[in-house]
């Protein structure tokens, strides 16, 4: 997991220069007016999901993990919390779906960390890293606009 400000993306670009250039060039174009939908950046290898939602309370959150795609999540407006946790030791709620590239786990506060993402922040989540996005700060639910770049695992992990 990497969490930083989008302006610092080049510090991580040695991992996969073309991937980071593609991802952050797109993130720079997303505004409040950008339509919420999927954008193909490199076919199914790299694509973006622009989304708007209201954050949910911590006790309603679920940890998720992916196997095929790495996430780069960048907040455009609003603020949210993303919980992170190793998935070993978490109770599975929903078995892995190959179609959705997702499995769900119960949130375990004792082994989770919470990271606040504000506009201009990003988080990179590798496959197998448990994460719980879209969480409100305390009881203050708010609308968030975010872009999630989905990167095929093989492009970052050889």
TORPA-4810 file (N, C-alpha, C, O; in nm, 3 decimals):
<nodes>
NODE_1_0.084_-0.116_0.000_0.000_0.000_0.000_0.090_0.123_0.000_0.189_0.132_0.073_X
NODE_2_0.052_0.216_-0.082_0.119_0.345_-0.087_0.011_0.452_-0.072_-0.093_0.443_-0.137_X
NODE_3_0.035_0.550_0.011_-0.057_0.662_0.025_0.024_0.791_0.020_0.121_0.806_0.094_X
NODE_4_-0.017_0.885_-0.067_0.059_1.008_-0.085_-0.029_1.110_-0.156_-0.146_1.084_-0.182_X
NODE_5_0.029_1.225_-0.187_-0.039_1.328_-0.265_-0.011_1.301_-0.413_0.098_1.257_-0.450_X
NODE_6_-0.109_1.327_-0.497_-0.094_1.302_-0.641_0.025_1.375_-0.701_0.085_1.327_-0.796_X
NODE_7_0.059_1.491_-0.648_0.172_1.566_-0.705_0.304_1.491_-0.688_0.402_1.524_-0.755_X
NODE_8_0.308_1.392_-0.601_0.431_1.315_-0.577_0.436_1.184_-0.654_0.522_1.101_-0.625_X
NODE_9_0.348_1.163_-0.750_0.339_1.033_-0.817_0.469_0.991_-0.882_0.498_0.871_-0.889_X
NODE_10_0.548_1.084_-0.930_0.672_1.049_-0.999_0.771_0.978_-0.907_0.859_0.907_-0.954_X
NODE_11_0.759_0.998_-0.777_0.848_0.930_-0.682_0.829_0.778_-0.686_0.918_0.704_-0.644_X
NODE_12_0.715_0.732_-0.736_0.685_0.589_-0.742_0.688_0.535_-0.884_0.670_0.415_-0.905_X
NODE_13_0.711_0.620_-0.981_0.697_0.580_-1.121_0.801_0.479_-1.167_0.781_0.414_-1.269_X
NODE_14_0.911_0.465_-1.094_1.011_0.365_-1.133_0.954_0.223_-1.127_1.006_0.133_-1.192_X
NODE_15_0.847_0.204_-1.050_0.782_0.072_-1.040_0.734_0.030_-1.178_0.754_-0.085_-1.218_X
NODE_16_0.671_0.121_-1.250_0.619_0.095_-1.385_0.592_0.231_-1.450_0.479_0.280_-1.444_X
NODE_17_0.694_0.292_-1.512_0.681_0.430_-1.561_0.562_0.454_-1.652_0.491_0.553_-1.634_X
NODE_18_0.538_0.368_-1.750_0.428_0.389_-1.843_0.292_0.381_-1.774_0.201_0.457_-1.805_X
NODE_19_0.280_0.289_-1.680_0.154_0.272_-1.607_0.125_0.397_-1.524_0.014_0.450_-1.529_X
NODE_20_0.222_0.443_-1.448_0.202_0.561_-1.364_0.174_0.685_-1.448_0.089_0.766_-1.412_X
NODE_21_0.245_0.700_-1.559_0.223_0.815_-1.648_0.079_0.812_-1.700_0.011_0.915_-1.698_X
NODE_22_0.033_0.697_-1.746_-0.104_0.682_-1.797_-0.206_0.713_-1.688_-0.300_0.789_-1.710_X
NODE_23_-0.187_0.654_-1.572_-0.283_0.671_-1.462_-0.292_0.816_-1.417_-0.402_0.871_-1.407_X
NODE_24_-0.179_0.878_-1.389_-0.183_1.012_-1.333_-0.212_1.119_-1.438_-0.263_1.226_-1.403_X
NODE_25_-0.182_1.093_-1.565_-0.227_1.185_-1.670_-0.379_1.188_-1.674_-0.438_1.294_-1.692_X
NODE_26_-0.443_1.072_-1.657_-0.589_1.069_-1.656_-0.643_1.136_-1.530_-0.734_1.219_-1.538_X
NODE_27_-0.588_1.102_-1.415_-0.636_1.160_-1.288_-0.635_1.313_-1.296_-0.728_1.377_-1.247_X
NODE_28_-0.532_1.371_-1.358_-0.522_1.518_-1.370_-0.639_1.578_-1.448_-0.672_1.695_-1.430_X
NODE_29_-0.703_1.499_-1.535_-0.811_1.551_-1.618_-0.948_1.544_-1.551_-1.042_1.608_-1.597_X
NODE_30_-0.960_1.469_-1.442_-1.090_1.447_-1.379_-1.128_1.569_-1.296_-1.051_1.617_-1.213_X
NODE_31_-1.250_1.619_-1.321_-1.305_1.733_-1.249_-1.442_1.693_-1.193_-1.488_1.581_-1.214_X
NODE_32_-1.506_1.784_-1.125_-1.642_1.759_-1.075_-1.739_1.732_-1.189_-1.840_1.663_-1.170_X
NODE_33_-1.710_1.787_-1.307_-1.800_1.771_-1.421_-1.775_1.642_-1.499_-1.856_1.607_-1.585_X
NODE_34_-1.667_1.572_-1.473_-1.637_1.448_-1.546_-1.747_1.346_-1.520_-1.785_1.322_-1.405_X
NODE_35_-1.797_1.287_-1.627_-1.906_1.190_-1.616_-1.861_1.067_-1.536_-1.750_1.017_-1.554_X
NODE_36_-1.950_1.020_-1.449_-1.924_0.898_-1.371_-1.945_0.778_-1.462_-2.058_0.746_-1.499_X
NODE_37_-1.835_0.711_-1.496_-1.842_0.592_-1.581_-1.703_0.530_-1.593_-1.607_0.579_-1.533_X
NODE_38_-1.694_0.424_-1.669_-1.566_0.359_-1.697_-1.500_0.426_-1.818_-1.566_0.459_-1.917_X
NODE_39_-1.368_0.446_-1.807_-1.287_0.501_-1.916_-1.175_0.403_-1.944_-1.094_0.373_-1.857_X
NODE_40_-1.169_0.352_-2.066_-1.061_0.261_-2.104_-0.937_0.342_-2.137_-0.939_0.425_-2.228_X
NODE_41_-0.830_0.318_-2.063_-0.704_0.389_-2.086_-0.609_0.304_-2.169_-0.537_0.356_-2.255_X
NODE_42_-0.609_0.175_-2.144_-0.533_0.076_-2.222_-0.614_-0.053_-2.225_-0.569_-0.157_-2.178_X
NODE_43_-0.734_-0.044_-2.279_-0.823_-0.161_-2.284_-0.851_-0.214_-2.145_-0.878_-0.137_-2.052_X
NODE_44_-0.846_-0.347_-2.130_-0.868_-0.408_-1.999_-0.743_-0.410_-1.913_-0.749_-0.450_-1.796_X
NODE_45_-0.629_-0.367_-1.967_-0.505_-0.364_-1.888_-0.505_-0.250_-1.787_-0.463_-0.267_-1.673_X
NODE_46_-0.553_-0.133_-1.830_-0.563_-0.016_-1.742_-0.692_0.056_-1.778_-0.713_0.097_-1.892_X
NODE_47_-0.779_0.072_-1.679_-0.901_0.149_-1.702_-0.935_0.227_-1.575_-0.886_0.197_-1.466_X
NODE_48_-1.018_0.327_-1.592_-1.055_0.415_-1.481_-1.205_0.406_-1.456_-1.285_0.397_-1.549_X
NODE_49_-1.242_0.410_-1.330_-1.381_0.419_-1.288_-1.398_0.552_-1.215_-1.345_0.571_-1.105_X
NODE_50_-1.471_0.644_-1.277_-1.500_0.771_-1.212_-1.634_0.753_-1.143_-1.732_0.710_-1.206_X
NODE_51_-1.639_0.786_-1.015_-1.759_0.759_-0.936_-1.785_0.870_-0.835_-1.695_0.940_-0.790_X
NODE_52_-1.912_0.882_-0.801_-1.958_0.977_-0.700_-2.050_0.900_-0.607_-2.134_0.823_-0.653_X
NODE_53_-2.034_0.920_-0.477_-2.114_0.847_-0.379_-2.114_0.922_-0.247_-2.035_1.015_-0.227_X
NODE_54_-2.202_0.881_-0.158_-2.205_0.933_-0.022_-2.131_0.833_0.066_-2.157_0.713_0.060_X
NODE_55_-2.038_0.884_0.147_-1.963_0.795_0.234_-2.057_0.724_0.330_-2.167_0.772_0.360_X
NODE_56_-2.013_0.609_0.378_-2.094_0.530_0.471_-2.027_0.523_0.607_-1.907_0.547_0.620_X
NODE_57_-2.104_0.490_0.707_-2.052_0.482_0.843_-1.959_0.362_0.856_-1.977_0.260_0.790_X
NODE_58_-1.860_0.376_0.942_-1.758_0.275_0.961_-1.817_0.138_0.992_-1.770_0.037_0.938_X
NODE_59_-1.918_0.131_1.076_-1.972_0.001_1.116_-2.046_-0.071_1.003_-2.081_-0.189_1.018_X
NODE_60_-2.070_-0.003_0.890_-2.136_-0.070_0.778_-2.035_-0.112_0.670_-2.073_-0.171_0.569_X
NODE_61_-1.908_-0.082_0.692_-1.806_-0.111_0.592_-1.762_-0.257_0.590_-1.774_-0.329_0.689_X
NODE_62_-1.712_-0.298_0.475_-1.658_-0.432_0.456_-1.522_-0.420_0.389_-1.502_-0.335_0.302_X
NODE_63_-1.431_-0.506_0.429_-1.300_-0.511_0.363_-1.315_-0.584_0.230_-1.391_-0.680_0.221_X
NODE_64_-1.244_-0.538_0.129_-1.243_-0.606_0.001_-1.099_-0.631_-0.040_-1.008_-0.563_0.006_X
NODE_65_-1.080_-0.728_-0.126_-0.946_-0.755_-0.181_-0.964_-0.804_-0.324_-1.065_-0.865_-0.359_X
NODE_66_-0.864_-0.776_-0.406_-0.866_-0.813_-0.547_-0.749_-0.906_-0.577_-0.650_-0.908_-0.504_X
NODE_67_-0.760_-0.980_-0.684_-0.652_-1.071_-0.725_-0.594_-1.036_-0.861_-0.476_-1.061_-0.887_X
NODE_68_-0.675_-0.978_-0.949_-0.630_-0.948_-1.086_-0.584_-0.804_-1.106_-0.495_-0.778_-1.187_X
NODE_69_-0.644_-0.711_-1.032_-0.618_-0.569_-1.055_-0.568_-0.499_-0.929_-0.614_-0.526_-0.818_X
NODE_70_-0.473_-0.410_-0.949_-0.423_-0.320_-0.846_-0.506_-0.192_-0.858_-0.538_-0.149_-0.969_X
NODE_71_-0.540_-0.132_-0.746_-0.616_-0.006_-0.744_-0.525_0.112_-0.720_-0.436_0.108_-0.634_X
NODE_72_-0.548_0.219_-0.795_-0.496_0.351_-0.760_-0.620_0.436_-0.739_-0.689_0.471_-0.835_X
NODE_73_-0.649_0.470_-0.615_-0.770_0.546_-0.582_-0.731_0.690_-0.550_-0.646_0.715_-0.464_X
NODE_74_-0.792_0.784_-0.621_-0.760_0.926_-0.602_-0.888_1.005_-0.577_-0.983_0.996_-0.654_X
NODE_75_-0.889_1.081_-0.470_-1.005_1.162_-0.434_-0.999_1.296_-0.508_-0.898_1.366_-0.506_X
NODE_76_-1.111_1.329_-0.574_-1.123_1.455_-0.648_-1.189_1.561_-0.560_-1.144_1.675_-0.554_X
NODE_77_-1.297_1.522_-0.491_-1.365_1.615_-0.399_-1.423_1.535_-0.283_-1.451_1.416_-0.296_X
NODE_78_-1.441_1.604_-0.170_-1.487_1.537_-0.050_-1.369_1.474_0.023_-1.254_1.486_-0.020_X
NODE_79_-1.399_1.408_0.132_-1.297_1.341_0.213_-1.354_1.209_0.261_-1.472_1.201_0.296_X
NODE_80_-1.271_1.107_0.262_-1.315_0.977_0.309_-1.203_0.909_0.387_-1.087_0.951_0.384_X
NODE_81_-1.241_0.805_0.455_-1.147_0.717_0.524_-1.141_0.587_0.444_-1.243_0.538_0.395_X
NODE_82_-1.021_0.533_0.431_-1.005_0.398_0.376_-0.940_0.314_0.484_-0.831_0.345_0.533_X
NODE_83_-1.008_0.207_0.521_-0.950_0.112_0.615_-0.859_0.017_0.539_-0.888_-0.020_0.425_X
NODE_84_-0.749_-0.022_0.601_-0.659_-0.119_0.540_-0.625_-0.227_0.642_-0.619_-0.202_0.762_X
NODE_85_-0.605_-0.348_0.590_-0.574_-0.460_0.678_-0.520_-0.577_0.596_-0.559_-0.595_0.480_X
NODE_86_-0.432_-0.654_0.656_-0.396_-0.782_0.595_-0.522_-0.868_0.597_-0.600_-0.861_0.692_X
NODE_87_-0.542_-0.949_0.494_-0.666_-1.027_0.490_-0.656_-1.160_0.566_-0.759_-1.218_0.603_X
NODE_88_-0.533_-1.208_0.591_-0.526_-1.332_0.670_-0.572_-1.300_0.811_-0.526_-1.204_0.874_X
NODE_89_-0.662_-1.381_0.858_-0.720_-1.360_0.989_-0.856_-1.292_0.985_-0.927_-1.289_1.085_X
NODE_90_-0.893_-1.237_0.869_-1.026_-1.176_0.856_-1.129_-1.283_0.821_-1.098_-1.379_0.751_X
NODE_91_-1.250_-1.264_0.869_-1.358_-1.358_0.839_-1.417_-1.325_0.702_-1.460_-1.212_0.678_X
NODE_92_-1.418_-1.424_0.613_-1.471_-1.404_0.479_-1.623_-1.392_0.483_-1.691_-1.471_0.549_X
NODE_93_-1.676_-1.294_0.412_-1.820_-1.274_0.399_-1.868_-1.328_0.265_-1.973_-1.391_0.256_X
NODE_94_-1.789_-1.301_0.162_-1.826_-1.339_0.026_-1.701_-1.394_-0.043_-1.597_-1.328_-0.048_X
NODE_95_-1.713_-1.515_-0.096_-1.600_-1.579_-0.162_-1.557_-1.500_-0.286_-1.634_-1.420_-0.340_X
NODE_96_-1.436_-1.522_-0.328_-1.381_-1.452_-0.443_-1.467_-1.475_-0.567_-1.501_-1.589_-0.599_X
NODE_97_-1.500_-1.366_-0.635_-1.572_-1.371_-0.762_-1.473_-1.332_-0.872_-1.422_-1.220_-0.873_X
NODE_98_-1.446_-1.424_-0.962_-1.354_-1.397_-1.072_-1.411_-1.287_-1.162_-1.336_-1.202_-1.212_X
NODE_99_-1.541_-1.288_-1.181_-1.606_-1.189_-1.267_-1.591_-1.047_-1.210_-1.565_-0.953_-1.285_X
NODE_100_-1.608_-1.031_-1.078_-1.597_-0.900_-1.015_-1.456_-0.872_-0.962_-1.428_-0.761_-0.918_X
NODE_101_-1.368_-0.972_-0.967_-1.233_-0.961_-0.910_-1.240_-0.905_-0.769_-1.174_-0.806_-0.736_X
NODE_102_-1.321_-0.970_-0.685_-1.340_-0.917_-0.550_-1.382_-1.028_-0.455_-1.459_-1.117_-0.491_X
NODE_103_-1.329_-1.022_-0.334_-1.378_-1.101_-0.223_-1.399_-1.006_-0.107_-1.328_-0.906_-0.096_X
NODE_104_-1.495_-1.036_-0.020_-1.531_-0.947_0.089_-1.505_-1.013_0.224_-1.521_-1.134_0.240_X
NODE_105_-1.465_-0.929_0.321_-1.434_-0.975_0.455_-1.497_-0.882_0.557_-1.526_-0.766_0.527_X
NODE_106_-1.519_-0.933_0.678_-1.566_-0.848_0.786_-1.455_-0.752_0.828_-1.338_-0.788_0.828_X
NODE_107_-1.494_-0.632_0.862_-1.399_-0.535_0.915_-1.361_-0.578_1.057_-1.448_-0.606_1.139_X
NODE_108_-1.232_-0.581_1.085_-1.183_-0.617_1.218_-1.104_-0.497_1.274_-0.985_-0.484_1.246_X
NODE_109_-1.170_-0.411_1.352_-1.104_-0.289_1.400_-0.971_-0.315_1.471_-0.881_-0.231_1.465_X
NODE_110_-0.959_-0.427_1.538_-0.837_-0.453_1.615_-0.713_-0.470_1.527_-0.601_-0.447_1.573_X
NODE_111_-0.732_-0.508_1.400_-0.616_-0.530_1.312_-0.619_-0.440_1.189_-0.544_-0.463_1.093_X
NODE_112_-0.703_-0.338_1.190_-0.714_-0.247_1.077_-0.655_-0.110_1.110_-0.650_-0.069_1.226_X
NODE_113_-0.612_-0.042_1.006_-0.569_0.097_1.018_-0.662_0.181_0.932_-0.713_0.134_0.831_X
NODE_114_-0.683_0.305_0.971_-0.768_0.396_0.897_-0.683_0.511_0.844_-0.607_0.573_0.918_X
NODE_115_-0.697_0.538_0.714_-0.621_0.645_0.650_-0.719_0.742_0.585_-0.810_0.701_0.513_X
NODE_116_-0.700_0.870_0.612_-0.788_0.974_0.558_-0.734_1.018_0.421_-0.616_1.047_0.406_X
NODE_117_-0.825_1.022_0.322_-0.791_1.071_0.189_-0.871_1.197_0.161_-0.993_1.199_0.173_X
NODE_118_-0.799_1.302_0.125_-0.857_1.432_0.093_-0.837_1.459_-0.056_-0.763_1.385_-0.122_X
NODE_119_-0.900_1.563_-0.109_-0.878_1.595_-0.250_-0.728_1.610_-0.280_-0.655_1.678_-0.209_X
NODE_120_-0.686_1.544_-0.388_-0.546_1.547_-0.426_-0.464_1.433_-0.371_-0.348_1.417_-0.409_X
NODE_121_-0.521_1.351_-0.282_-0.452_1.235_-0.227_-0.480_1.112_-0.313_-0.583_1.104_-0.380_X
NODE_122_-0.387_1.017_-0.309_-0.411_0.888_-0.373_-0.363_0.775_-0.284_-0.281_0.795_-0.194_X
NODE_123_-0.415_0.658_-0.311_-0.372_0.536_-0.243_-0.358_0.428_-0.348_-0.449_0.407_-0.429_X
NODE_124_-0.245_0.358_-0.346_-0.223_0.245_-0.434_-0.236_0.119_-0.350_-0.168_0.105_-0.248_X
NODE_125_-0.322_0.029_-0.392_-0.349_-0.094_-0.318_-0.317_-0.213_-0.407_-0.378_-0.233_-0.512_X
NODE_126_-0.220_-0.292_-0.363_-0.181_-0.411_-0.439_-0.283_-0.521_-0.423_-0.366_-0.517_-0.333_X
NODE_127_-0.277_-0.619_-0.512_-0.365_-0.735_-0.501_-0.340_-0.801_-0.366_-0.227_-0.808_-0.317_X
NODE_128_-0.447_-0.850_-0.307_-0.436_-0.919_-0.179_-0.434_-0.827_-0.058_-0.436_-0.876_0.056_X
NODE_129_-0.429_-0.696_-0.078_-0.431_-0.603_0.034_-0.576_-0.566_0.065_-0.647_-0.512_-0.020_X
NODE_130_-0.619_-0.596_0.185_-0.756_-0.565_0.224_-0.775_-0.416_0.238_-0.692_-0.346_0.296_X
NODE_131_-0.885_-0.367_0.183_-0.916_-0.225_0.194_-1.067_-0.204_0.202_-1.146_-0.281_0.147_X
NODE_132_-1.104_-0.097_0.272_-1.244_-0.065_0.296_-1.263_0.083_0.262_-1.249_0.169_0.348_X
NODE_133_-1.294_0.112_0.135_-1.309_0.252_0.092_-1.446_0.308_0.127_-1.533_0.238_0.178_X
NODE_134_-1.462_0.436_0.099_-1.594_0.504_0.106_-1.645_0.525_0.247_-1.766_0.532_0.268_X
NODE_135_-1.557_0.535_0.344_-1.599_0.547_0.484_-1.601_0.694_0.527_-1.509_0.771_0.496_X
NODE_136_-1.706_0.731_0.599_-1.722_0.867_0.651_-1.625_0.893_0.765_-1.580_0.800_0.833_X
NODE_137_-1.594_1.019_0.784_-1.512_1.059_0.899_-1.609_1.078_1.015_-1.687_1.174_1.017_X
NODE_138_-1.604_0.987_1.110_-1.699_0.990_1.222_-1.840_0.971_1.170_-1.868_0.878_1.095_X
NODE_139_-1.929_1.059_1.211_-2.070_1.054_1.170_-2.097_1.147_1.052_-2.211_1.158_1.007_X
NODE_140_-1.995_1.214_1.002_-2.012_1.316_0.899_-2.007_1.255_0.758_-1.904_1.260_0.691_X
NODE_141_-2.118_1.200_0.715_-2.124_1.146_0.580_-2.124_1.260_0.480_-2.184_1.365_0.505_X
NODE_142_-2.056_1.241_0.368_-2.049_1.346_0.266_-2.036_1.283_0.128_-2.003_1.166_0.114_X
NODE_143_-2.063_1.365_0.028_-2.047_1.320_-0.110_-1.899_1.327_-0.147_-1.829_1.423_-0.115_X
NODE_144_-1.853_1.222_-0.214_-1.715_1.213_-0.259_-1.715_1.186_-0.409_-1.795_1.107_-0.460_X
NODE_145_-1.625_1.251_-0.478_-1.598_1.220_-0.620_-1.459_1.161_-0.621_-1.364_1.220_-0.568_X
NODE_146_-1.447_1.044_-0.683_-1.320_0.973_-0.681_-1.299_0.904_-0.814_-1.394_0.872_-0.885_X
NODE_147_-1.173_0.882_-0.847_-1.139_0.799_-0.962_-1.058_0.681_-0.911_-0.965_0.696_-0.831_X
NODE_148_-1.095_0.562_-0.959_-1.021_0.440_-0.927_-0.961_0.389_-1.058_-1.033_0.353_-1.151_X
NODE_149_-0.829_0.387_-1.062_-0.759_0.332_-1.178_-0.734_0.185_-1.149_-0.672_0.151_-1.048_X
NODE_150_-0.781_0.099_-1.236_-0.761_-0.045_-1.222_-0.646_-0.084_-1.316_-0.652_-0.060_-1.436_X
NODE_151_-0.541_-0.145_-1.258_-0.421_-0.180_-1.332_-0.402_-0.332_-1.323_-0.393_-0.387_-1.214_X
NODE_152_-0.395_-0.397_-1.438_-0.374_-0.542_-1.437_-0.246_-0.573_-1.359_-0.141_-0.514_-1.383_X
NODE_153_-0.258_-0.665_-1.267_-0.151_-0.702_-1.174_-0.016_-0.723_-1.243_0.086_-0.676_-1.194_X
NODE_154_-0.017_-0.791_-1.355_0.108_-0.826_-1.423_0.186_-0.703_-1.471_0.306_-0.713_-1.496_X
NODE_155_0.120_-0.589_-1.485_0.188_-0.469_-1.528_0.276_-0.408_-1.419_0.369_-0.332_-1.449_X
NODE_156_0.248_-0.440_-1.292_0.327_-0.388_-1.182_0.407_-0.495_-1.110_0.512_-0.467_-1.052_X
NODE_157_0.358_-0.617_-1.113_0.425_-0.726_-1.042_0.466_-0.830_-1.146_0.381_-0.897_-1.205_X
NODE_158_0.593_-0.843_-1.166_0.644_-0.938_-1.268_0.663_-1.076_-1.208_0.705_-1.168_-1.278_X
</nodes>
